[in-house]
Amino acid sequence: MFLAGLDVGTTGCKISVFHDSGEYAGRVYREYRSVRTKTAQEIDAGSVREGVREVLAEAARKYPGIGGIGITSFGETYVLLNEKDEVLAPSMLYTDPRGEEECKELVEKLGKEYLIRTTGINPHLMYSLPKLMWQKKHLPDLLAQTARICLMEDYIVYLLTGKRQIDYSLATRTMGFDIRNLKWDERIFEAAGMDPKLFSEPVPTGTDAGTIKKELAEELHLSPDCRIISVSHDQVAAAIGSGAFDENTASDGAGTAECITPVFSQYDAAKMADGGYAIVPYIIPGKYVCYAFCAMGGELIRWYIDTLAGHAVSKAQREGKEIHQELEKAWNHTPSGLLLLPHFAGAGTPNMDADSKGAILGLTVSTTQEDLYLACMEGICYEMRLNIAYLKKAGIAFSGLRCSGGGANSRVWLQMRADIFNMPVTALNSKEAGGTGSAMLAGIACGVFRDLPEAAKAMISERETFMPCKETAEKYRTYYEKYTRIYETIKTLF
């Protein structure tokens, strides 16, 4: 039997497939387009649906005998369906500018404190309810036709099984979910003028939705006994797939963006909200996670190589060498001497400033392309250390990180993390932590694993642990202290 994790993203969907022994078998990916303008940022749910069908069909051909598929997705974005389950309109992405006034209306009606205490998030136009309010106000005929509202995870689960259920972590992204009582909050929905019955039933992360529809199983060449599992928001799935199950450890998703996801049971909701941290129910009852993120992770490295590293790229190509490894050779366990603010796409937590700009400080005529490359890596680390420090003030502290994603392939960047964070950083063998976590829950639903610990033992393996070097950590501490003053300084200039 094979187990699979389907990750539905904003630019494409991928399915990661594993043997039931836990060994990785392979993956299938399909890309689709989103539309981004100054006034609208949307995605076509129909394109997402077709992309999912294509990856499922190809995975079924390549890996016959898939017994269970766990589904995870990005958050906030919802799909409006009529009685015939036809998509009524393009779906707004979280970056879409509509909903700001409606979010203010909710705050005025209910109070910011109530919304934060109930939902675990700081009110923001990115979430589903303010955008639905905007549509109801400006496109009333559209909402009048709406029979069902799904986020992407439960939309795909519904298409595949006919079951309408949404896991707690995705429900949180609507801004209408009570994270303590684990249900839709009637007061918030009433203030928004929305009916919670339009939404799917909230269920715990990892809830089995049943088997795939027989006609779809035949069409996609999947077994009619293949089980479909509602997993979670993508970062929660990555935390599960990284083996972050207690307060001592956090997952570090070092992908296109950088996201640290700690586990905790106690929290200060107001302090967390001030830093933009969303409090999310976790797979372990009574525990929560939050997202500490920088919008630029591997994307910043890509930008640098594409934009400023022309000479180094040409040289590496002539010599048949890998550009990242060539640039990393310059690192000698000491800071680059530069300070880079990685706000090239605005600031994530804890500043949450979409208008913040990036900066590179300390340039001289002796600065090399290698120095700039290392400064990009350091800048991401400094930004995440800023998050770690903020979380600690809010009562959330951890003593180690478990790192996955493309950034985990760099031993230099992993050691740099250990030194700058001053804590052990463990690289995992899995490149697809979200897919791993989703497949783990599929395995539990299929009876392959008894519980989460058994699934983790079979499917999560450590590659190497990097310990902080006291001397190097002290050098970086000096630069980090300077880094903490950059944001406020740059903010006054741009």
C-alpha positions in Angstrom: 0.0 0.0 0.0 1.0 3.6 -0.7 0.2 6.6 1.5 0.0 10.1 0.1 -0.2 13.7 1.1 -1.8 16.2 -1.2 -0.7 19.8 -0.7 -2.9 22.4 -2.4 -0.9 25.7 -2.8 -1.5 29.1 -4.4 0.6 28.4 -7.4 0.3 24.7 -7.8 -0.6 21.4 -6.1 1.7 18.4 -5.3 1.1 15.0 -4.0 3.9 13.2 -2.1 3.7 9.4 -2.1 5.2 7.1 0.5 5.4 3.3 0.9 3.5 2.1 4.0 6.8 1.4 5.6 7.4 5.1 5.6 9.9 5.3 2.7 9.5 8.1 0.3 8.4 7.0 -3.2 8.1 10.2 -5.2 5.8 13.1 -6.0 3.7 14.7 -8.8 3.2 18.4 -9.3 0.9 20.6 -11.4 1.1 24.4 -11.7 -1.9 26.7 -12.1 -2.1 30.5 -12.4 -3.4 33.2 -10.1 -4.4 36.6 -11.3 -2.8 39.6 -9.5 -3.6 43.2 -10.2 -3.6 46.4 -8.1 -7.3 46.0 -7.3 -7.7 42.2 -7.2 -5.6 39.1 -6.4 -7.6 35.9 -7.2 -7.3 32.3 -8.1 -9.7 30.2 -10.2 -11.0 27.3 -8.0 -11.8 25.4 -11.2 -8.1 25.5 -12.2 -7.2 24.2 -8.7 -9.8 21.4 -9.1 -8.4 20.3 -12.4 -4.8 20.5 -11.1 -5.8 18.2 -8.2 -7.5 15.8 -10.6 -4.4 15.6 -12.7 -1.9 15.0 -9.9 -4.2 12.3 -8.4 -4.6 10.5 -11.8 -0.8 10.6 -12.5 0.0 9.5 -8.9 -2.5 6.6 -9.2 -0.8 5.4 -12.5 2.7 5.7 -11.0 1.9 4.3 -7.6 -1.0 1.9 -7.9 -2.5 0.9 -4.6 -2.7 4.3 -2.8 -4.7 3.5 0.3 -5.1 7.0 1.8 -4.6 10.6 0.9 -4.3 13.4 3.5 -5.2 16.8 2.2 -3.6 20.1 3.3 -3.9 23.6 1.8 -3.2 27.3 2.1 -5.6 29.3 4.2 -8.2 32.1 4.1 -9.1 31.7 0.4 -12.7 30.4 0.0 -14.9 29.0 -2.8 -18.5 30.0 -3.3 -20.7 27.2 -4.6 -24.3 27.1 -5.7 -26.8 24.3 -5.2 -25.3 22.4 -8.2 -21.8 22.8 -6.7 -20.8 25.1 -9.5 -18.1 27.7 -8.7 -19.8 31.1 -8.7 -16.8 33.5 -8.8 -13.0 33.7 -8.7 -11.6 33.2 -5.2 -9.8 36.1 -3.4 -6.3 35.4 -2.1 -5.3 36.6 1.3 -3.3 39.4 -0.4 -6.3 40.8 -2.1 -6.9 44.4 -0.9 -10.7 44.1 -0.5 -12.2 43.8 2.9 -10.4 46.5 4.9 -13.5 48.6 5.7 -15.5 45.5 6.5 -12.8 44.3 9.0 -13.0 47.7 10.7 -16.8 47.2 10.9 -16.4 43.9 12.7 -13.9 45.5 15.2 -16.3 48.4 15.8 -19.2 46.0 16.5 -17.4 43.4 18.6 -14.3 45.0 19.9 -10.7 44.0 19.0 -10.2 42.2 22.4 -13.2 39.9 21.8 -12.1 39.0 18.4 -8.5 38.2 19.5 -9.6 36.3 22.6 -12.1 34.2 20.6 -10.3 33.6 17.3 -6.7 33.7 18.4 -5.9 36.2 15.5 -5.5 39.9 15.2 -8.4 41.2 13.0 -7.1 41.7 9.4 -8.6 42.0 6.0 -6.7 38.9 4.8 -9.2 36.6 6.5 -12.3 35.1 5.0 -15.1 36.9 6.8 -14.1 40.5 5.9 -13.9 39.5 2.3 -17.2 37.8 2.4 -18.7 40.9 3.9 -17.3 42.9 1.0 -18.8 40.6 -1.5 -22.2 40.7 0.3 -22.1 44.5 0.2 -20.9 45.0 -3.3 -22.1 41.8 -5.0 -25.3 40.8 -3.2 -26.7 38.7 -6.0 -23.6 36.5 -5.8 -24.1 35.7 -2.2 -27.8 35.1 -2.7 -26.9 32.2 -5.0 -24.4 30.7 -2.6 -25.4 27.4 -1.1 -22.0 26.4 0.3 -18.7 28.1 1.3 -15.5 26.0 1.4 -11.9 26.8 2.0 -9.5 25.0 -0.3 -8.9 22.0 1.9 -12.6 21.2 2.6 -13.5 22.1 -1.0 -11.2 19.3 -2.3 -12.4 16.9 0.4 -16.0 17.6 -0.5 -15.4 17.1 -4.2 -13.7 13.8 -3.6 -16.0 12.3 -0.9 -19.2 14.4 -0.7 -18.4 15.0 3.0 -18.4 18.7 4.2 -15.8 19.0 7.0 -13.0 21.5 7.7 -10.2 20.9 10.2 -9.8 23.3 13.1 -6.6 24.9 11.8 -8.2 25.9 8.5 -11.4 27.0 10.2 -9.2 29.5 12.2 -8.3 31.3 9.0 -11.9 32.5 8.5 -11.7 34.9 11.5 -14.9 33.3 12.8 -13.8 30.2 14.7 -13.7 29.9 18.5 -10.3 28.3 19.1 -11.1 27.4 22.8 -14.6 25.9 22.3 -13.7 24.6 18.8 -16.8 25.8 17.0 -18.0 28.6 14.7 -18.7 31.6 16.8 -22.3 32.7 16.4 -21.7 36.2 17.6 -19.0 36.9 15.1 -21.0 35.5 12.2 -24.1 37.5 13.2 -22.0 40.7 13.3 -20.7 39.8 9.8 -24.2 39.1 8.5 -23.2 35.6 7.5 -24.7 32.2 8.2 -22.2 29.7 9.7 -24.3 26.8 8.2 -22.9 27.8 4.8 -19.5 26.6 6.0 -18.4 23.0 6.6 -18.4 21.2 9.9 -15.3 21.9 12.0 -13.4 18.7 12.9 -10.1 17.8 14.5 -7.0 17.7 12.3 -6.6 14.3 10.7 -10.3 13.4 10.6 -11.2 10.7 8.1 -13.8 11.9 5.6 -14.4 8.4 4.2 -13.6 6.8 0.9 -13.4 8.5 -2.5 -16.6 8.6 -4.6 -16.8 5.5 -6.7 -17.2 7.3 -10.0 -14.1 9.5 -9.2 -12.1 6.4 -8.1 -12.8 4.8 -11.5 -12.1 8.0 -13.4 -8.8 8.7 -11.6 -7.7 5.0 -11.4 -7.7 5.1 -7.7 -9.0 2.3 -5.5 -12.6 2.8 -4.4 -11.3 1.9 -0.9 -8.9 4.9 -0.9 -9.6 7.0 2.2 -9.6 10.8 2.1 -8.4 12.6 5.3 -8.9 16.3 6.3 -5.4 17.3 7.5 -4.8 21.0 8.1 -3.4 24.3 7.1 -0.1 23.7 5.3 2.2 25.0 8.1 0.4 22.7 10.6 1.0 19.7 8.4 4.6 20.7 8.1 4.9 20.9 11.9 3.4 17.4 12.2 5.7 16.1 9.4 8.7 17.6 11.2 8.0 15.8 14.5 7.3 19.0 16.5 5.0 17.6 19.2 6.0 19.3 22.4 7.0 22.7 23.8 10.7 22.1 23.5 10.8 21.9 19.7 9.6 24.0 16.8 9.5 23.2 13.1 11.4 25.5 10.7 10.1 25.4 7.2 13.0 26.8 5.1 11.2 27.1 1.8 10.3 30.0 -0.5 9.3 31.8 2.7 10.7 31.0 6.2 8.2 29.9 8.9 8.9 28.7 12.4 6.0 26.9 14.0 6.3 26.3 17.8 4.0 24.2 20.0 2.6 25.5 23.2 -0.3 25.1 25.6 -0.3 28.5 27.5 -0.3 31.8 25.7 -1.0 35.6 26.1 -3.5 36.2 23.4 -3.0 40.0 23.4 0.8 39.8 23.3 0.6 37.3 20.5 -1.8 39.4 18.5 0.4 42.5 18.8 3.1 40.5 16.9 0.7 39.2 14.3 1.0 35.6 15.5 -2.1 33.5 14.9 -2.9 31.0 17.6 -4.0 27.7 16.0 -5.4 24.5 17.6 -3.0 21.7 17.0 -3.4 18.0 16.4 -2.6 17.2 20.1 -5.6 18.2 22.2 -4.9 21.2 24.5 -1.9 22.3 22.4 -1.6 25.1 19.9 0.8 26.4 17.3 1.5 29.8 15.8 3.3 31.0 12.7 6.4 33.1 12.9 7.3 34.0 9.4 9.3 36.0 6.9 7.9 36.3 3.4 11.4 36.0 2.0 13.4 32.8 2.6 14.7 30.9 -0.4 13.0 33.5 -2.5 15.5 36.1 -1.4 18.4 33.8 -2.3 16.8 33.3 -5.7 16.4 37.0 -6.2 20.1 37.6 -5.3 21.4 35.0 -7.7 19.1 36.1 -10.6 19.7 39.9 -10.0 23.2 40.5 -8.5 25.3 37.4 -8.9 25.9 37.4 -12.6 29.7 37.1 -12.5 29.6 34.3 -9.9 27.0 32.5 -11.9 28.9 32.7 -15.1 32.1 31.5 -13.4 30.3 28.5 -11.8 28.7 27.6 -15.1 32.1 27.7 -16.9 33.6 25.5 -14.3 30.6 23.1 -14.1 30.0 23.9 -10.4 26.9 24.5 -8.3 26.4 28.2 -7.7 25.1 27.9 -4.1 28.0 25.8 -3.0 30.5 28.1 -4.7 29.1 31.2 -3.0 28.9 29.4 0.4 32.6 28.6 0.3 33.4 32.1 1.5 31.8 31.5 4.9 34.5 31.1 7.5 32.3 30.9 10.7 32.3 34.6 11.0 29.7 37.3 10.1 29.8 38.8 6.6 30.2 42.3 8.0 26.9 43.4 6.3 23.4 43.8 7.6 20.5 42.9 5.3 16.9 43.6 6.2 14.9 40.9 4.2 11.7 43.0 3.9 11.8 42.7 0.1 8.1 41.7 0.1 7.2 43.6 3.3 7.6 42.6 6.9 6.1 39.4 8.4 5.9 38.8 12.1 6.4 40.5 14.5 6.2 43.8 12.6 3.5 42.9 10.1 4.2 45.9 7.9 3.3 45.3 4.2 5.0 48.6 3.2 8.3 47.9 4.8 11.3 47.9 2.4 14.5 45.8 2.3 17.9 47.2 2.9 21.6 46.3 2.7 23.9 48.1 5.0 27.7 48.2 5.4 28.7 48.1 1.8 32.3 49.0 0.8 34.4 48.8 -2.3 35.8 45.5 -0.9 32.4 43.9 -0.6 32.2 40.7 -2.8 29.3 38.8 -4.3 30.0 36.1 -1.8 29.6 38.6 1.1 26.2 39.7 -0.3 25.1 36.1 -0.6 26.0 35.3 2.9 24.3 38.6 4.1 21.1 37.3 2.5 21.3 34.1 4.5 22.2 36.0 7.7 19.4 38.5 7.2 16.8 35.7 7.2 18.3 34.3 10.3 18.4 37.6 12.1 14.7 38.2 11.2 13.8 34.8 12.6 15.8 35.4 15.8 13.8 38.6 16.2 10.7 36.4 16.1 12.1 33.9 18.6 12.9 36.7 21.0 9.4 38.1 20.7 7.8 34.8 21.2 9.9 34.2 24.3 8.5 37.5 25.8 5.0 36.2 25.1 5.8 33.1 27.1 6.6 30.7 24.2 10.1 29.3 24.3 11.7 26.3 22.7 15.2 24.8 22.8 15.6 23.3 19.4 14.5 23.5 15.7 13.7 20.8 13.2 14.4 22.1 9.8 13.0 21.0 6.4 12.6 22.5 2.9 15.1 23.6 0.4 17.1 25.7 2.9 17.8 22.5 4.9 20.0 21.3 2.0 22.7 23.9 2.9 25.0 22.8 5.8 26.3 26.4 5.9 22.9 27.9 6.4 22.0 25.2 9.0 25.1 26.0 11.0 24.5 29.7 10.6 21.0 29.2 12.1 22.4 27.2 15.0 24.9 30.0 15.7 22.5 33.0 15.3 19.7 31.3 17.2 22.1 29.8 19.7 20.3 26.5 19.8 20.6 23.1 18.1 19.1 22.8 14.6 18.3 19.4 13.2 18.0 18.8 9.5 15.4 16.2 8.5 15.8 13.9 5.5 12.3 14.7 4.2 12.2 17.6 1.8 8.4 17.6 2.0 7.4 18.0 5.6 3.9 19.0 4.8 3.5 16.0 2.5 5.0 13.7 5.2 2.7 15.0 7.9 -0.3 14.5 5.7 0.7 11.0 4.7 1.3 10.2 8.4 -2.3 11.0 9.2 -3.5 9.1 6.1 -1.5 6.1 7.5 -3.2 6.4 10.9 -6.7 6.6 9.2 -5.9 3.5 7.1 -4.7 1.5 10.2 -1.1 1.3 9.0 0.0 3.2 12.1 -1.6 3.0 15.6 -1.0 6.6 16.5 1.1 9.7 15.9 4.3 8.4 17.6 4.3 5.2 15.6 3.7 7.2 12.3 6.5 9.6 13.3 8.9 6.8 14.0 8.3 5.2 10.6 8.2 8.4 8.5 10.4 11.1 10.1 14.2 10.7 10.1 16.9 13.0 11.1 19.9 13.7 8.9 22.2 15.8 11.1 22.1 18.1 14.1 24.1 21.3 14.1 25.2 22.7 17.5 25.9 26.3 18.1 29.6 27.4 18.3 30.0 29.6 21.4 32.6 31.9 19.7 30.7 32.3 16.5 27.4 32.8 18.3 28.9 35.7 20.3 30.1 37.3 17.0 26.6 37.1 15.5 25.0 38.4 18.7 26.8 41.7 18.3 25.5 42.0 14.7 22.0 40.9 15.7 21.8 43.7 18.3 22.5 46.2 15.5 20.0 44.4 13.3 17.2 45.0 15.8 17.5 48.8 15.1 17.3 48.7 11.3 13.5 48.3 10.8 12.6 51.5 12.8 15.4 53.4 11.1 14.4 52.4 7.5 10.8 53.0 8.3 11.4 56.7 8.8 13.1 57.0 5.4 10.7 55.1 3.1 
